[in-house]
Amino acid sequence: MATLQVRDVPDEVAAVIAEKALAEHKSVSAYLRDLMAADVRRELQRRAIAAWDEKLEQTQRRLAISGRATMSGAEVVRDIRDEYDRGEK
């Protein structure tokens, strides 16, 4: 595992971090490790979503579709209900 060292942390910041770690029954190292891990999880999720969005855009371009709905969700539901009422489905 890597070791990180942070220098020049303002005293007020260090004090608040120590208080929060104590409140969570953790060492300062464990508290900061958990904060960094949570930040990395969010970043990895953001990257995965961005990659998925890019792949979706590429697929839409390849298939020549806009990806934009031509009907609202309410219109789709209304059409389905109308078809059902007419006995078409």
MOPAC internal coordinates of N, CA, C and O (Angstrom, degrees):
PM7 1SCF
backbone

  N    0.0000 0     0.00 0     0.00 0    0    0    0
  C    1.4478 1     0.00 0     0.00 0    1    0    0
  C    1.5116 1   109.94 1     0.00 0    2    1    0
  O    1.2310 1   121.39 1   -29.34 1    3    2    1
  N    1.2966 1   114.95 1   150.66 1    3    2    1
  C    1.4542 1   120.74 1   179.54 1    5    3    2
  C    1.5221 1   110.68 1   -80.45 1    6    5    3
  O    1.2310 1   121.46 1   -23.96 1    7    6    5
  N    1.3177 1   114.81 1   156.04 1    7    6    5
  C    1.4524 1   121.46 1   173.85 1    9    7    6
  C    1.5167 1   107.48 1  -116.94 1   10    9    7
  O    1.2310 1   120.61 1   -50.62 1   11   10    9
  N    1.3159 1   116.43 1   129.38 1   11   10    9
  C    1.4568 1   121.47 1   178.17 1   13   11   10
  C    1.5171 1   108.73 1  -112.39 1   14   13   11
  O    1.2310 1   121.32 1   -36.17 1   15   14   13
  N    1.3061 1   115.08 1   143.83 1   15   14   13
  C    1.4581 1   119.88 1   177.23 1   17   15   14
  C    1.5209 1   107.18 1  -127.73 1   18   17   15
  O    1.2310 1   120.75 1   -47.24 1   19   18   17
  N    1.3198 1   116.17 1   132.76 1   19   18   17
  C    1.4605 1   121.07 1  -179.93 1   21   19   18
  C    1.5157 1   107.56 1  -116.05 1   22   21   19
  O    1.2310 1   121.15 1   -54.10 1   23   22   21
  N    1.3072 1   115.41 1   125.90 1   23   22   21
  C    1.4615 1   120.41 1  -179.12 1   25   23   22
  C    1.5174 1   110.45 1  -107.65 1   26   25   23
  O    1.2310 1   121.69 1   -17.95 1   27   26   25
  N    1.3113 1   114.38 1   162.05 1   27   26   25
  C    1.4674 1   122.69 1   173.40 1   29   27   26
  C    1.5230 1   113.08 1    59.44 1   30   29   27
  O    1.2310 1   120.51 1  -140.38 1   31   30   29
  N    1.3213 1   116.63 1    39.62 1   31   30   29
  C    1.4663 1   121.16 1   175.33 1   33   31   30
  C    1.5305 1   107.40 1   -79.74 1   34   33   31
  O    1.2310 1   120.01 1   -55.30 1   35   34   33
  N    1.3222 1   117.59 1   124.70 1   35   34   33
  C    1.4667 1   119.16 1   178.87 1   37   35   34
  C    1.5267 1   110.99 1   -57.88 1   38   37   35
  O    1.2310 1   120.89 1   -35.36 1   39   38   37
  N    1.3323 1   115.91 1   144.64 1   39   38   37
  C    1.4698 1   121.16 1  -177.59 1   41   39   38
  C    1.5271 1   111.54 1   -56.33 1   42   41   39
  O    1.2310 1   120.43 1   138.34 1   43   42   41
  N    1.3178 1   116.78 1   -41.66 1   43   42   41
  C    1.4706 1   120.47 1  -179.35 1   45   43   42
  C    1.5265 1   111.04 1   -61.66 1   46   45   43
  O    1.2310 1   120.49 1   138.81 1   47   46   45
  N    1.3212 1   116.67 1   -41.19 1   47   46   45
  C    1.4686 1   121.28 1   178.99 1   49   47   46
  C    1.5230 1   110.08 1   -65.30 1   50   49   47
  O    1.2310 1   120.33 1   133.93 1   51   50   49
  N    1.3129 1   116.98 1   -46.07 1   51   50   49
  C    1.4663 1   121.02 1   179.83 1   53   51   50
  C    1.5227 1   110.73 1   -61.34 1   54   53   51
  O    1.2310 1   120.55 1   140.42 1   55   54   53
  N    1.3319 1   116.55 1   -39.58 1   55   54   53
  C    1.4637 1   120.22 1  -179.39 1   57   55   54
  C    1.5214 1   111.39 1   -65.09 1   58   57   55
  O    1.2310 1   120.15 1   136.64 1   59   58   57
  N    1.3121 1   117.32 1   -43.36 1   59   58   57
  C    1.4732 1   120.70 1   179.93 1   61   59   58
  C    1.5214 1   110.13 1   -66.05 1   62   61   59
  O    1.2310 1   120.43 1   139.01 1   63   62   61
  N    1.3142 1   116.78 1   -40.99 1   63   62   61
  C    1.4683 1   120.02 1   178.01 1   65   63   62
  C    1.5272 1   109.82 1   -61.61 1   66   65   63
  O    1.2310 1   120.31 1   136.55 1   67   66   65
  N    1.3189 1   117.02 1   -43.45 1   67   66   65
  C    1.4698 1   120.51 1   179.08 1   69   67   66
  C    1.5315 1   110.53 1   -62.48 1   70   69   67
  O    1.2310 1   120.12 1   139.03 1   71   70   69
  N    1.3297 1   117.38 1   -40.97 1   71   70   69
  C    1.4718 1   121.09 1   178.25 1   73   71   70
  C    1.5225 1   111.20 1   -62.92 1   74   73   71
  O    1.2310 1   120.64 1   134.65 1   75   74   73
  N    1.3381 1   116.38 1   -45.35 1   75   74   73
  C    1.4625 1   119.87 1  -178.76 1   77   75   74
  C    1.5288 1   111.00 1   -66.05 1   78   77   75
  O    1.2310 1   120.28 1   141.01 1   79   78   77
  N    1.3204 1   117.07 1   -38.99 1   79   78   77
  C    1.4649 1   120.60 1   177.58 1   81   79   78
  C    1.5287 1   110.09 1   -62.31 1   82   81   79
  O    1.2310 1   120.73 1   135.11 1   83   82   81
  N    1.3197 1   116.22 1   -44.89 1   83   82   81
  C    1.4545 1   120.65 1   178.93 1   85   83   82
  C    1.5248 1   111.29 1   -61.50 1   86   85   83
  O    1.2310 1   120.39 1   138.77 1   87   86   85
  N    1.3301 1   116.86 1   -41.23 1   87   86   85
  C    1.4644 1   121.45 1   179.95 1   89   87   86
  C    1.5269 1   111.52 1   -63.86 1   90   89   87
  O    1.2310 1   120.56 1   151.14 1   91   90   89
  N    1.3180 1   116.53 1   -28.86 1   91   90   89
  C    1.4723 1   120.81 1   179.19 1   93   91   90
  C    1.5325 1   111.62 1   -96.28 1   94   93   91
  O    1.2310 1   120.67 1  -171.31 1   95   94   93
  N    1.3226 1   116.32 1     8.69 1   95   94   93
  C    1.4686 1   122.22 1   179.28 1   97   95   94
  C    1.5313 1   111.42 1    57.04 1   98   97   95
  O    1.2310 1   121.50 1  -135.23 1   99   98   97
  N    1.3268 1   114.73 1    44.77 1   99   98   97
  C    1.4641 1   121.35 1   179.96 1  101   99   98
  C    1.5186 1   109.05 1  -128.97 1  102  101   99
  O    1.2310 1   121.62 1   -20.71 1  103  102  101
  N    1.3128 1   114.51 1   159.29 1  103  102  101
  C    1.4613 1   118.66 1   169.28 1  105  103  102
  C    1.5259 1   107.76 1   -75.24 1  106  105  103
  O    1.2310 1   121.16 1   -17.05 1  107  106  105
  N    1.3235 1   115.38 1   162.95 1  107  106  105
  C    1.4665 1   118.87 1   177.22 1  109  107  106
  C    1.5234 1   109.16 1   -60.04 1  110  109  107
  O    1.2310 1   120.04 1   138.59 1  111  110  109
  N    1.3222 1   117.52 1   -41.41 1  111  110  109
  C    1.4731 1   120.65 1   179.31 1  113  111  110
  C    1.5247 1   111.33 1   -60.41 1  114  113  111
  O    1.2310 1   120.45 1   133.67 1  115  114  113
  N    1.3287 1   116.74 1   -46.33 1  115  114  113
  C    1.4684 1   119.96 1  -179.43 1  117  115  114
  C    1.5245 1   110.55 1   -64.67 1  118  117  115
  O    1.2310 1   120.65 1   138.96 1  119  118  117
  N    1.3324 1   116.37 1   -41.04 1  119  118  117
  C    1.4663 1   120.68 1   179.17 1  121  119  118
  C    1.5255 1   110.70 1   -60.67 1  122  121  119
  O    1.2310 1   120.56 1   131.14 1  123  122  121
  N    1.3411 1   116.54 1   -48.86 1  123  122  121
  C    1.4687 1   120.20 1  -179.56 1  125  123  122
  C    1.5276 1   111.53 1   -67.30 1  126  125  123
  O    1.2310 1   120.53 1   143.93 1  127  126  125
  N    1.3341 1   116.59 1   -36.07 1  127  126  125
  C    1.4700 1   120.26 1   177.56 1  129  127  126
  C    1.5295 1   109.88 1   -61.75 1  130  129  127
  O    1.2310 1   120.34 1   136.79 1  131  130  129
  N    1.3414 1   116.96 1   -43.21 1  131  130  129
  C    1.4662 1   120.68 1   178.71 1  133  131  130
  C    1.5299 1   111.35 1   -65.20 1  134  133  131
  O    1.2310 1   120.54 1   140.28 1  135  134  133
  N    1.3435 1   116.57 1   -39.72 1  135  134  133
  C    1.4761 1   119.66 1   177.15 1  137  135  134
  C    1.5255 1   111.10 1   -61.55 1  138  137  135
  O    1.2310 1   120.87 1   134.79 1  139  138  137
  N    1.3221 1   115.95 1   -45.21 1  139  138  137
  C    1.4717 1   119.56 1  -179.71 1  141  139  138
  C    1.5256 1   111.11 1   -65.57 1  142  141  139
  O    1.2310 1   120.16 1   139.26 1  143  142  141
  N    1.3248 1   117.30 1   -40.74 1  143  142  141
  C    1.4670 1   120.51 1   179.72 1  145  143  142
  C    1.5302 1   110.66 1   -63.17 1  146  145  143
  O    1.2310 1   120.42 1   139.34 1  147  146  145
  N    1.3289 1   116.80 1   -40.66 1  147  146  145
  C    1.4700 1   120.11 1   178.69 1  149  147  146
  C    1.5202 1   110.41 1   -65.09 1  150  149  147
  O    1.2310 1   120.45 1   139.72 1  151  150  149
  N    1.3264 1   116.75 1   -40.28 1  151  150  149
  C    1.4658 1   120.66 1   178.52 1  153  151  150
  C    1.5281 1   110.81 1   -63.84 1  154  153  151
  O    1.2310 1   120.66 1   138.76 1  155  154  153
  N    1.3197 1   116.34 1   -41.24 1  155  154  153
  C    1.4681 1   120.25 1   178.99 1  157  155  154
  C    1.5265 1   110.64 1   -65.76 1  158  157  155
  O    1.2310 1   120.17 1   139.49 1  159  158  157
  N    1.3428 1   117.27 1   -40.51 1  159  158  157
  C    1.4765 1   119.57 1   177.70 1  161  159  158
  C    1.5254 1   110.70 1   -58.97 1  162  161  159
  O    1.2310 1   120.53 1   134.85 1  163  162  161
  N    1.3405 1   116.59 1   -45.15 1  163  162  161
  C    1.4763 1   120.02 1   178.60 1  165  163  162
  C    1.5229 1   111.14 1   -61.98 1  166  165  163
  O    1.2310 1   120.47 1   138.88 1  167  166  165
  N    1.3294 1   116.71 1   -41.12 1  167  166  165
  C    1.4663 1   120.32 1   179.79 1  169  167  166
  C    1.5234 1   111.24 1   -65.70 1  170  169  167
  O    1.2310 1   120.25 1   138.12 1  171  170  169
  N    1.3238 1   117.12 1   -41.88 1  171  170  169
  C    1.4644 1   120.07 1   178.76 1  173  171  170
  C    1.5250 1   110.99 1   -65.15 1  174  173  171
  O    1.2310 1   120.28 1   142.43 1  175  174  173
  N    1.3283 1   117.08 1   -37.57 1  175  174  173
  C    1.4666 1   120.17 1   175.69 1  177  175  174
  C    1.5235 1   110.57 1   -64.19 1  178  177  175
  O    1.2310 1   120.60 1   136.75 1  179  178  177
  N    1.3433 1   116.46 1   -43.25 1  179  178  177
  C    1.4642 1   120.37 1   178.98 1  181  179  178
  C    1.5254 1   110.51 1   -60.75 1  182  181  179
  O    1.2310 1   120.59 1   136.71 1  183  182  181
  N    1.3203 1   116.48 1   -43.29 1  183  182  181
  C    1.4670 1   120.46 1   179.05 1  185  183  182
  C    1.5231 1   111.51 1   -65.12 1  186  185  183
  O    1.2310 1   120.06 1   139.03 1  187  186  185
  N    1.3261 1   117.49 1   -40.97 1  187  186  185
  C    1.4646 1   121.01 1   179.54 1  189  187  186
  C    1.5212 1   110.47 1   -63.68 1  190  189  187
  O    1.2310 1   120.35 1   138.36 1  191  190  189
  N    1.3241 1   116.94 1   -41.64 1  191  190  189
  C    1.4650 1   120.81 1   178.71 1  193  191  190
  C    1.5236 1   110.12 1   -65.60 1  194  193  191
  O    1.2310 1   120.30 1   137.88 1  195  194  193
  N    1.3287 1   117.03 1   -42.12 1  195  194  193
  C    1.4644 1   120.19 1   178.90 1  197  195  194
  C    1.5262 1   110.87 1   -62.49 1  198  197  195
  O    1.2310 1   120.47 1   138.77 1  199  198  197
  N    1.3340 1   116.71 1   -41.23 1  199  198  197
  C    1.4699 1   120.47 1   178.40 1  201  199  198
  C    1.5239 1   110.21 1   -65.18 1  202  201  199
  O    1.2310 1   120.51 1   138.39 1  203  202  201
  N    1.3261 1   116.63 1   -41.61 1  203  202  201
  C    1.4658 1   120.10 1   179.01 1  205  203  202
  C    1.5231 1   110.08 1   -64.40 1  206  205  203
  O    1.2310 1   120.13 1   136.66 1  207  206  205
  N    1.3258 1   117.35 1   -43.34 1  207  206  205
  C    1.4637 1   120.77 1   178.57 1  209  207  206
  C    1.5262 1   110.95 1   -60.21 1  210  209  207
  O    1.2310 1   120.34 1   137.94 1  211  210  209
  N    1.3318 1   116.95 1   -42.06 1  211  210  209
  C    1.4622 1   120.94 1   179.30 1  213  211  210
  C    1.5256 1   110.35 1   -64.25 1  214  213  211
  O    1.2310 1   120.33 1   136.83 1  215  214  213
  N    1.3256 1   116.98 1   -43.17 1  215  214  213
  C    1.4661 1   120.38 1   179.21 1  217  215  214
  C    1.5221 1   110.39 1   -64.78 1  218  217  215
  O    1.2310 1   120.18 1   141.17 1  219  218  217
  N    1.3290 1   117.26 1   -38.83 1  219  218  217
  C    1.4583 1   121.15 1   177.25 1  221  219  218
  C    1.5240 1   110.76 1   -62.72 1  222  221  219
  O    1.2310 1   120.70 1   134.60 1  223  222  221
  N    1.3442 1   116.27 1   -45.40 1  223  222  221
  C    1.4674 1   119.95 1   178.57 1  225  223  222
  C    1.5272 1   111.35 1   -61.49 1  226  225  223
  O    1.2310 1   119.91 1   138.33 1  227  226  225
  N    1.3174 1   117.78 1   -41.67 1  227  226  225
  C    1.4678 1   121.47 1   177.98 1  229  227  226
  C    1.5200 1   110.79 1   -61.78 1  230  229  227
  O    1.2310 1   120.67 1   136.36 1  231  230  229
  N    1.3298 1   116.33 1   -43.64 1  231  230  229
  C    1.4643 1   120.55 1   179.62 1  233  231  230
  C    1.5251 1   110.49 1   -64.73 1  234  233  231
  O    1.2310 1   120.40 1   137.60 1  235  234  233
  N    1.3279 1   116.84 1   -42.40 1  235  234  233
  C    1.4648 1   119.79 1   178.60 1  237  235  234
  C    1.5257 1   111.36 1   -63.36 1  238  237  235
  O    1.2310 1   120.16 1   140.49 1  239  238  237
  N    1.3454 1   117.31 1   -39.51 1  239  238  237
  C    1.4678 1   119.94 1   176.98 1  241  239  238
  C    1.5286 1   110.64 1   -65.05 1  242  241  239
  O    1.2310 1   121.01 1   137.02 1  243  242  241
  N    1.3351 1   115.67 1   -42.98 1  243  242  241
  C    1.4711 1   120.32 1  -179.05 1  245  243  242
  C    1.5206 1   110.88 1   -62.75 1  246  245  243
  O    1.2310 1   120.42 1   142.22 1  247  246  245
  N    1.3323 1   116.80 1   -37.78 1  247  246  245
  C    1.4642 1   121.29 1  -179.02 1  249  247  246
  C    1.5296 1   112.59 1   -90.31 1  250  249  247
  O    1.2310 1   120.70 1   179.10 1  251  250  249
  N    1.3214 1   116.26 1    -0.90 1  251  250  249
  C    1.4662 1   122.28 1   179.73 1  253  251  250
  C    1.5272 1   111.88 1    57.81 1  254  253  251
  O    1.2310 1   121.24 1  -133.15 1  255  254  253
  N    1.3342 1   115.22 1    46.85 1  255  254  253
  C    1.4639 1   119.73 1   174.85 1  257  255  254
  C    1.5253 1   107.92 1  -121.80 1  258  257  255
  O    1.2310 1   120.96 1   -28.47 1  259  258  257
  N    1.3157 1   115.77 1   151.53 1  259  258  257
  C    1.4578 1   119.38 1  -175.38 1  261  259  258
  C    1.5230 1   112.85 1   -83.80 1  262  261  259
  O    1.2310 1   120.36 1   153.29 1  263  262  261
  N    1.3090 1   116.92 1   -26.71 1  263  262  261
  C    1.4425 1   119.56 1  -176.54 1  265  263  262
  C    1.5159 1   112.76 1    80.32 1  266  265  263
  O    1.2310 1   121.07 1  -178.05 1  267  266  265
  N    1.3118 1   115.56 1     1.95 1  267  266  265
  C    1.4576 1   119.61 1   178.70 1  269  267  266
  C    1.5192 1   108.97 1   -99.37 1  270  269  267
  O    1.2310 1   121.03 1   -42.65 1  271  270  269
  N    1.3031 1   115.64 1   137.35 1  271  270  269
  C    1.4605 1   120.41 1  -179.44 1  273  271  270
  C    1.5221 1   109.53 1   -69.95 1  274  273  271
  O    1.2310 1   120.94 1   -45.11 1  275  274  273
  N    1.3243 1   115.81 1   134.89 1  275  274  273
  C    1.4615 1   119.63 1   176.49 1  277  275  274
  C    1.5205 1   110.62 1   -89.66 1  278  277  275
  O    1.2310 1   120.79 1   166.57 1  279  278  277
  N    1.3200 1   116.09 1   -13.43 1  279  278  277
  C    1.4609 1   121.68 1   178.85 1  281  279  278
  C    1.5179 1   108.43 1  -131.68 1  282  281  279
  O    1.2310 1   120.71 1   -31.79 1  283  282  281
  N    1.3034 1   116.25 1   148.21 1  283  282  281
  C    1.4585 1   119.37 1   174.97 1  285  283  282
  C    1.5246 1   108.74 1   -76.39 1  286  285  283
  O    1.2310 1   121.10 1   -15.76 1  287  286  285
  N    1.3124 1   115.50 1   164.24 1  287  286  285
  C    1.4618 1   120.19 1   177.32 1  289  287  286
  C    1.5159 1   111.56 1   -60.61 1  290  289  287
  O    1.2310 1   120.75 1   142.41 1  291  290  289
  N    1.3336 1   116.17 1   -37.59 1  291  290  289
  C    1.4674 1   120.43 1   179.34 1  293  291  290
  C    1.5272 1   110.59 1   -63.84 1  294  293  291
  O    1.2310 1   120.66 1   141.23 1  295  294  293
  N    1.3331 1   116.34 1   -38.77 1  295  294  293
  C    1.4684 1   119.63 1   179.04 1  297  295  294
  C    1.5224 1   111.12 1   -66.49 1  298  297  295
  O    1.2310 1   120.23 1   141.44 1  299  298  297
  N    1.3084 1   117.16 1   -38.56 1  299  298  297
  C    1.4689 1   120.80 1   178.69 1  301  299  298
  C    1.5248 1   109.63 1   -63.55 1  302  301  299
  O    1.2310 1   120.36 1   133.26 1  303  302  301
  N    1.3290 1   116.92 1   -46.74 1  303  302  301
  C    1.4657 1   120.35 1   179.36 1  305  303  302
  C    1.5258 1   110.45 1   -61.81 1  306  305  303
  O    1.2310 1   120.25 1   137.49 1  307  306  305
  N    1.3275 1   117.12 1   -42.51 1  307  306  305
  C    1.4632 1   121.32 1   179.78 1  309  307  306
  C    1.5299 1   110.44 1   -61.13 1  310  309  307
  O    1.2310 1   120.26 1   135.77 1  311  310  309
  N    1.3376 1   117.10 1   -44.23 1  311  310  309
  C    1.4663 1   120.50 1   178.84 1  313  311  310
  C    1.5277 1   111.63 1   -62.81 1  314  313  311
  O    1.2310 1   120.49 1   137.83 1  315  314  313
  N    1.3196 1   116.66 1   -42.17 1  315  314  313
  C    1.4637 1   119.71 1   179.41 1  317  315  314
  C    1.5243 1   110.56 1   -63.93 1  318  317  315
  O    1.2310 1   120.56 1   137.13 1  319  318  317
  N    1.3320 1   116.54 1   -42.87 1  319  318  317
  C    1.4685 1   120.00 1   178.64 1  321  319  318
  C    1.5253 1   110.81 1   -63.86 1  322  321  319
  O    1.2310 1   120.40 1   139.08 1  323  322  321
  N    1.3291 1   116.83 1   -40.92 1  323  322  321
  C    1.4728 1   120.20 1   178.76 1  325  323  322
  C    1.5260 1   110.76 1   -62.30 1  326  325  323
  O    1.2310 1   120.51 1   136.39 1  327  326  325
  N    1.3600 1   116.63 1   -43.61 1  327  326  325
  C    1.4572 1   120.10 1   178.11 1  329  327  326
  C    1.5248 1   110.77 1   -61.78 1  330  329  327
  O    1.2310 1   120.89 1   138.61 1  331  330  329
  N    1.3136 1   115.90 1   -41.39 1  331  330  329
  C    1.4722 1   120.27 1   178.90 1  333  331  330
  C    1.5235 1   110.36 1   -63.45 1  334  333  331
  O    1.2310 1   120.55 1   134.79 1  335  334  333
  N    1.3418 1   116.56 1   -45.21 1  335  334  333
  C    1.4586 1   120.97 1  -179.72 1  337  335  334
  C    1.5390 1   111.96 1   -62.11 1  338  337  335
  O    1.2310 1   120.91 1   147.30 1  339  338  337
  N    1.3307 1   115.87 1   -32.70 1  339  338  337
  C    1.4776 1   120.48 1   179.12 1  341  339  338
  C    1.5236 1   110.80 1   -82.97 1  342  341  339
  O    1.2310 1   120.07 1   175.11 1  343  342  341
  N    1.3310 1   117.48 1    -4.89 1  343  342  341
  C    1.4589 1   120.94 1   179.55 1  345  343  342
  C    1.5026 1   113.38 1    78.89 1  346  345  343
  O    1.2310 1   119.71 1  -159.80 1  347  346  345
  N    1.3194 1   118.16 1    20.20 1  347  346  345
  C    1.4654 1   121.66 1  -178.34 1  349  347  346
  C    1.5110 1   113.11 1   -82.27 1  350  349  347
  O    1.2310 1   119.71 1   167.45 1  351  350  349
  N    1.3066 1   118.15 1   -12.55 1  351  350  349
  C    1.4710 1   119.80 1   179.95 1  353  351  350
  C    1.4907 1   110.86 1  -134.27 1  354  353  351
  O    1.2310 1   120.10 1   180.00 1  355  354  353

